[in-house]
């Protein structure tokens, strides 16, 4: 019998097997970080205080299982006097959860004024140990609802029965991993193991069903490239290379599921849109209509401007650099003959070094040994791209045109 695990096996491992403890630890640390910072600006009913106190003691799994842990983000535990006063609910108070705080304070039901929204922003958003604003609070609430739903399917329906369900689980798990604050990533045991499992084993198990021939396609194209006579026209070789890269990018497409909102539990995005990522990496997800407020457009714009800009995690910054990398590829491939991934200013290995060593300025970049080695290897390969228009060095042109955008991303991240 084959030892090859299916998407159903990996789904079980993620939510009920050895991986679920890692996710629980991440969720618990995020909740703890949020609570410790905002508790001084909140008040609690006794039953809520007792529940949080018990949860914060890190009890064993029998008392706080996966669903109970994830459920804390959508439990109505918090009250805030500024919110009560602004909503004219001082007598009874308004209970809210981490997951619905943004929706409630922006709801037309309570009609919170802009001046009070500023106060609530200062009182309830997390900014010290790590950054976690209202937007991410709403998002993690949606993710936790979906993870609970998926775990119930696994527990009571003999596993996930179709790959589209696994895709929903994959997208939510990837987004949780991506939005995890850097301090928690660094202190969570086996976090990288979890991340690699989701991005590789779990993803591959789904792709093996959705695109069962993709590995064969890649191997066929590689063989054709290998067998091509050296005297063939460059255009034929480029065509094969481009087809090969296109297929490889389709594989990478699912890893960008974080671009899709995790409100899948509300059926706001169809599963077909996720599946289309495998077929078309240029798909632009449609905007999701959040069920928040019905304020006037002008009022919404003003209130949105008061919500502090979310600081990105390291993983999110890396994704921003990869988006810029794709833009460089698309814009330079028609200009430079033979422009390959290794010629890209933000090729993955160098992008990781840029983040790890905090290379922000062009001087930082050009003095870096990895960058120097990249230039040297490319020159020695004698396969450097050739400009179709003018004799401008491809790397200098990239630095001049694209590094300001990269620098802006890096400065925003490292200044925190």
N, C-alpha and C positions, 0 to 999 in steps of 0.2 A: 504493500500500500504506500502511496506517495506521501512524503512528509511536507509537501507544498501546502502552505496555509492559504485559505481563502479570505476574501474580504470579511466574511462573517466571523471567521476565527480571529482576525485582527481587530474587529469591532469589539468582540468579547474581551480580548486582551486589554484594549484601551479603557473600557469602562467597568470591567469586572475582574480582569486578570492582574498581572504584575504592574501594568502601567497606571492603573486607576489611583494607586497611592500617590504617585507623582502629581497627577492632576489635583487630587485632594489637597496635597500640601501647597500647591500653587494657589488654589482658591482660598485656602485658609489664611495664607500669608497676605494675600491681597485684601481680604476682608479685615484682617487684623490691622493692617496698615491704614486702611480707610477709617476704621473705627477709632483707633488711638488718636488720630489727628482731629476728627470732627466731634468727638464725644463731648468736649468742653463747650461746644456750641449747641448741644442737644440736651433734651431731657427725656426720661424713659418711664414707662409704666413698669411696675415691679416685676411683672411676668417677663417683660422684654429684657429688663436688666438681668434677671436670673438666667434667662436663656443665653444671653451673650456671655455672661460670666462663665457659665458651664462650657460653652463652645471655646472660649479663649484659653481654657486649661488644657487644650489638646487631649481630650479623652480618647479612649481606645475606639477601634472601628465598630465594635458592637453597639456602642451608644450613638455614635455619629457616623453613619454610613455615607456613601457617595451622595445619595439624593438629599440627605439631611444637610450635608455640607454645602452642596450647590444651592439648596433651597434658602440658605441664609441671605443670599443676595436679593431675593424677592419677598422676604418676610417683612411685614410692617412692624418695624421695631423702633423707629426714630420719630421724635418730634422736635420742632424748633420754634422758639418763641417769636422770632422775627417773621417767620412764615405764618404762624397763627394770627399775629396782629395784622399783617398785610392782607390776609384773607378774611379778616373779621371772624375768626374762629377761636378766639382766646379762651372761651369758656370750656370747650371740649378738647380743642387741639386737633391737629391733623397728623395722623400716622402716615409715614412713608417708608419706603424701602430704598436701598441703594439703587436698585434697578429702575425705580419709577420716580425718583426725586425730580429729575429734569422735566418729565411729563407733567407732574403735578404743579410745579411752580410756574410752568408756562401755560397751564390750562386756563381757558377762558372762564371756567367755573369759579376760579378764585381771583382772577383779574389782578394779579400782583403788579404793582407799579414798578417802573424802571429803577427808581431809587432803592426800593426794597430788593429787587433782583440783584443789584450790585452788592448789597449787604449779604444776601444769601450765597452769592458767588464766593465771597471772601470767607464765609463761615463754613461752607459745606464741600468745597472742592479741595482736593488733596494736593499739596504743593511742596511739602518739606522733604520727607524721606524718599518719596518718589512722586511723579506727577500722575494724577488720575482725576480728570475733570468730569463734568456731567455727561458729556458724550460717551466717554468710556464706561461710566457707570451704567448708563442705559444699555450699552452694547453688552457688557458682561452679564447684565440681567437677562437679556435675550439669549445669550449663549447658554447660560445655566438652565434656563427653561428647556432649551432644545436638548441639552445633554441628559437632563432628567427624563425627558420623553423617550430618548433613544435607549437609555438604560432600562426603562420599563419595557420597551419592545424586546430588548435582548433577554430580559429575565422572564417574561411571561409569554413570549411567542417563539421560543426555541431559536433565538438568534434573529439577526436581520435577514430577511428573505429575498431582498433584491438589492442590486448595486446602487440604485438611486438613493436608497436610504443611507447606504454607506457613504455616498458622496456628501450628503447633508452633514453626517457626523464628521467627515473629513474636513469640510469647510469650517465648521464651528471649532473643531480642535485646533486646526491651523491658526485660526484667528486668535484663539485664546493664547496659544504659544507666542504668537507674534506680539500681542499687546501686553504680555507679562513685563512688568517694569524690570529694568536691568538689575537692581539690587536683589530681586527675588530670583531672577534667572541664575545669578551667581551663587546664591546660597542654597538653592534647591538641589539635592542630591539626584543625579541621573537626569537632569533636565535636558542635556544635549542628547542623551540616549532616547528620551521621549520624542524630541524634535526630529531626530533622524528616522525614528521608527515611522512617524506620521508621514514624513516627506518621501520616504523610500518604500518600505515594506507595505504599508497600508495603501499608499497611492498605487504602487505596482499591482497589487492584488485586484484593484478596481479596473485599472487600465487593461489588465490581461483579459478582461471580459468585454470591455467597451471597445478596445482596439487590439484584438488578439493577434493581428498580423503586423503590428507596428515594429516589433523586433526583427521580423523577417524582412520588412521593407528596408530598414536601416542596414542590415547585413547585405542585402542585395545591392544596395547603392554603394556601399563600401567596396564590395567586390568589383562592381563595374568601374569604380574609380581606380582600383588597383590594376585592373586588366587593361585599362585604356592605354593605347599606344602613346608614347611620349610626344609623338609628332601631331597628335590631335590638336585641333584648334582650341585656343584658350576659352573661347565662348562655350564649347561643349563641356569642358571641365567645370567652368563656373556654374553652368546649369545644374550639373550633378551635385556640386557642392551646395548650391542654394536649395535644392530639393532635400538633401540630407539635413541641412540646418533647419529647414521648415518642419520636418518630421520631429527632430529633436526638440524644437520649440513647442510643438504640440504636447510633448511629454511634460515640458516645463510649465505649460499653460495651467494645469490644475494646481500647481504650487502657488499660483497667483490668485487662488480663490478668495484670499483675504480682501480682494477688491470688491467682492460681493458682500452686501450687508448680511449680517448673521440673523436677521429677522425672518429666517426661513420658516420658523415655527408658525408665523402668522400668514404663511402662504403668500408673502408679498413678492417673492421672486420664484418663478417656476424652476423645477429641477432641470427642464430642458435647457435653460440658459446656462446652467452649470455644465451640462453635457456638451453644449456647443463650444465651450472653451477647448475641449479636446480637438474639435474639428477646425476651430478658427480662433487663433490667438489674438486676432484683432478685434474680437468682440468687445463692445463697450457696454457694460451692464447698465440697464436703465435705472433711473433714480427711484429710490424707494420712498413711498409716501409714509412718513411717520405719523402715527395717530397721536399727535401731541395737542396742539392748540388750534383754535380757530380765530386767532387774533387777526386784525387787519394786516395787510402786507407790510405797510409801513411800520407798524408796531413790531411785527416779527423780525424785520430787518434790524431794528434798534435793539431788540432783545438778544438776537443772535450775536450782535457785535459785543454784547456784554459778557457772553460766555467766553471765558479765557481760552486762548488757542491751546490745543492739546500738545504737550510735549511728546515727541515720538520716542518709542523704544529703539534700542539698537537694531533689532530686526526690522522695524518699520523704516528706519533710515537706510538700511542696506537695500530694502525694496525700492526706495526712492532712487538710489544710485543705479539699480538695475533697470528702472524705467528710463533713466537718462541714457544708460548703455544701449538700450533698444533704439532710442531715438538717434543716437550716434550711428548705429549700424544702418538704419533705414536711410539716413541722410547722406552718409558717406559711401555706401556701396555703389550708388550710381556714378559717383565722382571719381573714386579710386578703384582701378582695376585690380582684382585680387585682394580686396579688403576682407580680412578674415577676423574671427573672434579674438585671436591673439594680438591683432593690431589695434583693438579697441582700447581706448584710454581707461575704460572702466571694466575691463575683462575681470571675471570673478576673483581670481587670485589677488590681483592688484587692488581691487575694491575692498577686499577683506583686510589687506595690509593698511590701506588708507584709513579705515576705521580703527584698527587695532593700534596703530602708531600715531593717530591724530594728525594726519597730513592735511593741513587746511590751506596753506598758501602754496603758490606755484614753486616757491623756493623749497618748502618742505618736500613737495613732490619730487622735484628734480634732483634733490640731494639724497633721496632715499635709495638704498642699495637694491631693493627689489625692482624699483622703476628702472634704475640704470641697467640691471641685468636683463630686464625685459627688452630694452632697446638693443642691447648687445646681441641677444639671442636672435631677435628678429632680423638684424642686419646680417648676422652670420648665416642665417637660413637662406639668404639670397632669394627670398620670396616676398620681399616687401611690396606693398601696393604701389601702383603707379598712377599718378594724377592724369586724368584725361583732359584737363583744362590748362593747368600750369604746373610748374615745377616747385610746388610748395610741399614741404615736409609734412607727411600725414599726421605725425604726432604733435608737432608744433601747432598745426592748424587746429587740432582737437583741443589742445590746452587753451589756445586763444579764444576759441568759440564756445567751448562747453565747460571749461573749468569754473568760470564765474557762477554757473548754476550749481555745480557740485559744491563749490565753496560755500554758497549760501545755505545749502542743505546741512553741511558739516558745521558751520558756525552756529546755526540754530540749535543743533543737537548738543555740541560741546559747551556752549555758553551756560547751559543749565548747571 
